[in-house]
Amino acid sequence: MQKEKSSLDREKLEQLQAKVKAQEKEILELREELVSTTVDMQKQKRELELTVENLKLAQSQLIQSEKMASVGVLTAGIAHELNNPINLDAVTFASAMDWLKLMMYGIARYNKIATRNIP
């Protein structure tokens, strides 16, 4: 009876040892999978960080381009406003000169006619 019990205990012990070995093997496989997954996630994290940095740089460049475009539009508007009065003065001056020439011609004709009629 002692022999049978001892034999059963040995079988149970061997079964338990086999289960422990199987679980240890499974734990090692899961650990390797976890390490592999961690490495992959770290790689993805680095790639995402690089992508974020690239996006920030692109955003900064886009903002700078927009600012420069706005400055260009503002400069063009200022130049336009400065040129309008100058052009208006030039046109007005030219018209005034034409009017003055016409008046001088009229006065000269009047003087010519008036001096002929004087006895």
Buried (B, 14 or more C-beta within 10 A) or exposed (E): EEEEEEEEEEEEEEEEEEEEEEEEEEEEEEEEEEEEEEEEEEEEEEEEEEEEEEEEEEEEEEEEEEEEEEEEEEEEEEEEEEEEEEEEEEEEEEEEEEEEEEEEEEEEEEEEEEEEEEE
